[in-house]
Amino acid sequence: MSLFHLEEYLKTATSLEDVAGVYWCARDMGSFFLGNHHFVLFIYESEEQAKIVTKRWGRWTLGYLTLKNDEGLDIYYTTFGVARDGDGNIKIVFNPSLDSIALREVAQEDATSYLLPDSDLEAHRIPLIEEYEDYEQLMNEMLLRTYIFMKYYDAGFKVSYSLVDRNCEAFVNTLLKVCRYDAKLREELGEFEGIDWGEEGLLPESLFYMVFPANTKKKEIHTPFCQWARKISREHRTLFYSPQEGLKEGYNGCYYCMREFDTDRPSYTLELLSIKCKSTEDFWGADEIYIMVGNSIVWGPTKMKDGDKQKLNLPPIFFEKSVRIRLFDRDSGITVFGMGDKDDLLGDHIIIGKNVGNGEQREARFNLDDADYILKYRVVTNS
């Protein structure tokens, strides 16, 4: 594969189309010019795209910067990578000044001097793989994984920085791996001049995914950010990758953070049976839909088109008085823990247990935004 090297083209680019994309970058480590610092660079196709991508994550310290090259082209960009916090742990930083200095040195002739060493920026454009239709989709996936990593950091799940194997290069390499880039391509993208530590090192991949801690003694499952999850001893701690995985093994949802899966005080049992698409929300192709019960995704995202029907083989859901079911189409953007643009809501259905808890099969219709989905379900009153 022939890599696109941004530093060879940025100074003379006359169109953003020529240089837009996502890059694996390396620059000198400040005063230690032999070592490389690795980071991710987004160059947007337009200022409008820069606003759209960064607005989705507006509650972060995430934004975009502007740089003018020697041809007078305005370049809109965002950088992010790893730094060390005061306790020696890895944290994520956006748009540090040294990244911008390195970028400016390859965009403007007068930004370098023979009297001072420059940052020796190298930037390899990451090619799109079949999972991504365009670079904006890849940007959103990378930000999603990075956001989850930051949420774990805030919750106390931290990684100690090591110059040898847990560092800036390992972060970029792991981020690409969880975005489904294979090892051969990552190895080629990560080859730079200068000294690299960690080479193909990886951080714990579980910190880039939502996982659900559980207490093997109490048989209770939590969201990773629940105060009670943090108190589980290492001896009694296990992890599940979905609430359903834990429920199938007999675990109970935490009353405080996963009340819709709390089986300790059940009054009613909800069974989701099937869902049928009569008409998609999208004008072409398929919707990418998911079902939320309460605040948890219980099924999907799954692609569905006109006429498709899916049986739902899900664990029972317990609730006390009422439960809320919502159907979303994911293609509009990304929503994580209430952050960013909302996916398209296709409908909202409230079930009142005392009105429907006789075990009869019932239907819920989701038909917002010209979509038309039918969800079949059953509610049983528990004795």
C-alpha positions in Angstrom: 0.0 0.0 0.0 1.3 3.5 -0.9 0.7 5.8 2.0 -0.4 9.4 1.5 2.1 11.6 3.4 0.4 14.9 4.4 3.6 16.8 5.0 4.5 16.5 1.3 1.3 18.2 0.1 -0.1 20.5 2.8 2.0 23.5 1.9 0.9 23.6 -1.7 -2.7 22.3 -1.4 -5.3 24.5 -3.1 -8.4 22.4 -2.1 -9.5 20.8 1.1 -10.6 17.7 -0.9 -6.9 17.1 -1.6 -5.9 16.8 2.0 -9.1 16.0 4.0 -9.1 12.8 6.0 -8.0 11.1 9.2 -4.2 10.8 9.9 -1.9 8.9 12.2 0.7 11.5 13.0 4.1 11.6 14.7 6.2 14.6 15.7 9.2 15.3 17.9 8.7 15.0 21.6 9.3 18.6 22.5 12.9 19.2 23.4 13.8 15.5 22.9 13.8 15.6 19.1 14.9 12.0 18.6 11.7 10.6 20.1 8.2 10.6 18.5 4.9 11.7 20.0 1.9 10.1 18.2 -1.5 11.6 17.8 -4.6 11.6 15.6 -5.4 14.4 13.2 -8.7 15.2 11.5 -8.7 17.5 8.5 -12.2 18.4 7.6 -13.7 18.8 4.1 -15.2 22.2 5.1 -15.8 24.4 8.1 -19.4 23.2 8.1 -18.2 19.6 8.5 -15.8 20.7 11.3 -18.8 22.3 13.1 -21.0 19.2 12.7 -18.4 16.7 14.0 -17.2 18.8 16.9 -20.7 20.0 17.9 -21.7 16.4 18.6 -19.2 16.3 21.4 -19.6 19.9 22.5 -19.4 19.2 26.2 -15.9 18.0 25.8 -12.9 20.4 25.4 -13.2 19.4 21.8 -13.2 21.9 19.0 -11.5 22.7 15.7 -8.7 25.1 14.8 -8.0 26.9 11.5 -4.6 27.2 9.7 -3.8 29.0 6.5 -1.2 27.4 4.2 1.1 29.1 1.7 -1.5 29.0 -1.0 -4.0 30.9 1.2 -6.1 27.7 1.8 -8.0 27.7 5.2 -7.5 24.3 6.8 -9.9 23.2 9.5 -8.5 20.5 11.9 -8.7 18.8 15.2 -5.9 16.8 17.0 -6.0 14.5 20.0 -3.8 12.0 21.7 -2.3 10.9 25.0 -0.7 12.9 27.8 0.2 12.1 31.4 -1.9 13.3 34.3 -0.4 14.3 37.7 -0.5 10.8 38.9 1.3 9.3 35.9 -1.8 7.9 34.2 -2.9 8.2 30.6 -5.4 11.0 29.8 -6.7 12.3 26.5 -6.0 15.9 25.4 -7.4 17.8 22.4 -5.6 20.3 20.3 -2.4 20.8 22.3 -0.3 23.7 21.0 2.7 21.5 20.0 0.5 19.6 17.5 -0.5 22.9 15.9 3.1 24.2 15.8 4.1 20.9 14.0 1.3 21.2 11.6 2.0 24.9 10.8 5.6 24.0 10.0 4.6 21.9 7.1 1.9 24.3 5.9 3.9 27.5 5.9 7.4 28.1 4.6 8.1 30.9 7.0 7.1 28.9 10.1 10.4 27.1 10.1 13.9 28.5 10.8 17.4 27.2 10.1 18.4 28.4 13.6 15.9 26.2 15.4 14.9 22.5 15.0 11.5 21.9 13.7 9.0 19.3 14.8 9.6 16.9 11.9 5.9 16.1 11.5 4.9 13.0 9.6 1.3 12.3 8.9 0.0 9.1 7.3 -3.6 9.3 6.0 -5.6 6.3 7.2 -7.4 4.6 4.3 -11.1 3.9 4.6 -12.0 0.3 5.1 -15.3 -1.3 4.1 -16.9 -0.5 7.5 -16.8 3.2 6.8 -18.5 5.0 3.9 -16.6 8.3 4.4 -14.1 10.0 6.8 -16.9 11.6 8.8 -18.2 8.2 9.8 -14.6 7.1 10.8 -14.2 10.4 12.8 -17.4 9.7 14.7 -16.4 6.1 15.5 -13.0 7.2 16.8 -14.6 9.9 19.0 -17.1 7.5 20.3 -14.3 5.0 21.4 -12.2 7.9 22.8 -15.2 9.2 24.7 -15.8 5.8 26.3 -12.1 5.7 27.3 -12.4 9.1 28.9 -15.6 8.1 30.8 -13.7 5.1 32.3 -10.9 7.5 33.2 -13.4 9.8 35.0 -14.8 6.8 36.8 -11.4 5.7 38.1 -10.5 3.0 35.6 -7.1 4.4 34.6 -4.0 3.1 32.8 -0.6 4.0 34.1 1.6 5.7 31.5 4.7 3.7 30.4 7.3 5.0 27.9 7.9 1.3 26.9 4.5 -0.1 26.1 1.6 2.1 27.4 2.0 5.4 25.6 0.8 7.7 22.8 1.6 5.2 20.0 -0.2 2.4 21.9 -3.2 4.6 22.2 -3.4 5.3 18.4 -2.7 1.7 17.6 -5.5 0.5 20.0 -7.9 3.1 18.7 -7.5 1.8 15.2 -7.8 -1.8 16.3 -11.2 -1.2 18.0 -12.2 0.6 14.8 -11.5 -2.7 13.1 -8.2 -2.0 11.3 -6.1 -5.1 11.0 -2.6 -5.5 12.4 -0.8 -5.4 9.0 -2.3 -2.1 8.1 -1.7 -0.6 11.5 1.9 -1.7 11.4 2.4 0.1 8.1 0.6 3.2 9.2 2.6 3.4 12.4 6.1 3.4 10.9 7.8 6.8 11.3 11.3 8.2 11.3 12.8 8.7 14.8 12.5 6.6 17.9 9.2 4.9 18.8 8.5 3.1 22.1 5.8 0.5 22.3 5.8 0.0 18.5 2.6 -2.2 18.2 1.7 -2.0 21.9 -2.0 -2.1 22.9 -3.9 -0.5 25.8 -6.7 -2.6 27.4 -9.3 -2.8 24.7 -12.2 -3.2 27.2 -11.7 0.5 28.0 -12.9 1.5 24.5 -16.2 -0.5 24.8 -19.1 -0.3 27.1 -18.8 -3.2 29.6 -20.9 -4.0 32.6 -19.2 -4.9 35.9 -20.9 -7.5 38.0 -20.6 -8.8 41.6 -20.2 -12.6 41.5 -21.1 -12.8 45.2 -24.3 -10.7 45.1 -25.1 -11.7 41.4 -25.8 -8.1 40.5 -24.8 -6.3 37.4 -24.1 -2.5 37.0 -23.2 0.2 34.5 -19.5 0.8 34.7 -20.0 4.3 36.1 -22.3 3.3 39.0 -21.0 4.1 42.5 -21.7 0.5 43.6 -19.7 -0.9 40.7 -16.6 0.9 41.9 -16.9 -0.9 45.3 -16.8 -4.4 43.9 -13.7 -6.2 45.2 -11.3 -7.7 42.6 -12.1 -11.1 44.1 -15.8 -10.8 43.2 -15.6 -8.8 40.0 -16.5 -10.0 36.5 -17.4 -8.2 33.3 -20.2 -8.6 30.7 -20.4 -7.0 27.3 -24.2 -6.5 27.5 -26.9 -6.6 30.2 -28.5 -9.5 28.5 -25.3 -11.6 28.8 -25.4 -11.2 32.6 -29.2 -11.7 32.8 -28.9 -15.0 31.0 -26.4 -16.2 33.7 -28.8 -15.3 36.5 -27.5 -11.9 37.4 -29.9 -9.1 38.6 -29.8 -5.5 37.4 -28.7 -2.9 40.0 -31.7 -1.0 41.5 -29.9 2.3 41.2 -28.3 2.2 37.7 -30.1 -0.6 35.9 -33.6 -0.5 37.5 -35.3 -1.9 34.3 -33.3 -5.1 34.9 -33.9 -5.3 38.6 -35.6 -8.6 39.3 -35.7 -8.3 43.1 -38.9 -6.3 43.1 -40.7 -7.4 40.0 -44.4 -6.7 39.5 -44.6 -7.3 35.8 -42.6 -9.2 33.2 -42.3 -7.7 29.7 -41.5 -10.1 26.8 -40.5 -8.5 23.4 -41.5 -10.9 20.7 -40.8 -9.5 17.2 -40.4 -6.4 15.2 -41.5 -5.8 11.6 -40.6 -3.0 9.3 -43.4 -1.9 7.0 -41.7 1.3 5.9 -38.2 2.6 6.7 -37.4 6.1 7.8 -34.6 6.5 5.3 -35.5 7.1 1.7 -33.1 4.5 0.4 -31.2 1.5 1.8 -32.0 0.3 5.3 -32.5 1.8 8.7 -30.1 0.9 11.5 -32.5 0.6 14.4 -32.2 -0.2 18.0 -34.7 -0.7 20.9 -34.4 1.0 24.2 -36.3 0.0 27.3 -35.9 2.6 30.0 -32.3 3.9 29.6 -30.8 0.7 28.2 -30.4 -0.6 24.6 -31.9 -4.1 24.7 -31.6 -4.9 21.0 -29.7 -3.7 18.0 -28.4 -1.7 16.2 -29.6 -3.9 13.4 -30.3 -3.0 9.7 -33.9 -3.4 8.5 -35.6 -2.5 5.3 -39.1 -2.6 4.0 -40.8 -5.9 4.7 -38.2 -7.3 7.1 -39.3 -9.0 10.3 -37.1 -10.1 13.2 -37.9 -12.4 16.1 -36.6 -11.1 19.4 -35.0 -13.7 21.5 -34.4 -11.5 24.6 -34.4 -12.2 28.3 -37.5 -11.1 30.1 -37.6 -7.5 31.4 -39.0 -6.8 34.8 -40.7 -3.6 35.9 -42.8 -2.3 38.8 -45.6 -0.1 37.4 -44.7 1.1 33.9 -42.0 0.9 31.4 -41.0 3.0 28.4 -40.0 1.6 25.0 -38.4 3.7 22.3 -37.2 2.9 18.8 -34.4 4.8 17.2 -32.7 4.9 13.8 -28.9 5.3 14.3 -28.0 6.7 11.0 -28.5 10.4 12.0 -25.5 10.6 14.3 -24.2 9.3 17.6 -25.6 9.7 21.1 -23.6 8.4 24.1 -24.7 9.0 27.7 -26.8 11.9 26.6 -23.9 13.6 24.7 -24.0 14.8 21.1 -26.7 14.8 18.4 -29.6 12.5 19.0 -30.3 9.6 16.7 -33.7 9.7 15.0 -36.6 8.8 17.4 -39.1 6.6 15.5 -41.6 6.3 18.3 -42.2 6.2 22.0 -44.5 3.7 23.8 -45.4 3.6 27.5 -46.7 0.3 28.9 -48.8 0.5 32.1 -48.5 -2.9 33.7 -52.0 -3.0 35.3 -53.7 -2.3 32.0 -51.9 -4.9 29.9 -50.6 -7.5 32.3 -52.9 -10.4 31.3 -50.4 -12.2 29.0 -52.1 -11.3 25.7 -50.0 -10.5 22.7 -50.0 -6.8 21.9 -48.6 -4.3 19.4 -46.7 -1.0 19.7 -46.6 1.2 16.6 -43.5 3.4 15.9 -44.2 5.7 13.0 -42.4 9.0 13.4 -40.4 10.6 10.6 -42.4 8.6 8.0 -41.2 5.3 9.4 -43.6 2.4 10.2 -42.5 -0.3 12.6 -44.7 -2.8 14.5 -43.3 -4.3 17.8 -45.1 -7.3 19.2 -44.9 -7.9 23.0 -46.5 -9.5 25.9 -46.8 -8.5 29.6 -47.5 -10.9 32.4 -48.4 -10.0 36.0 -46.1 -11.6 38.5 -47.7 -13.3 41.5 
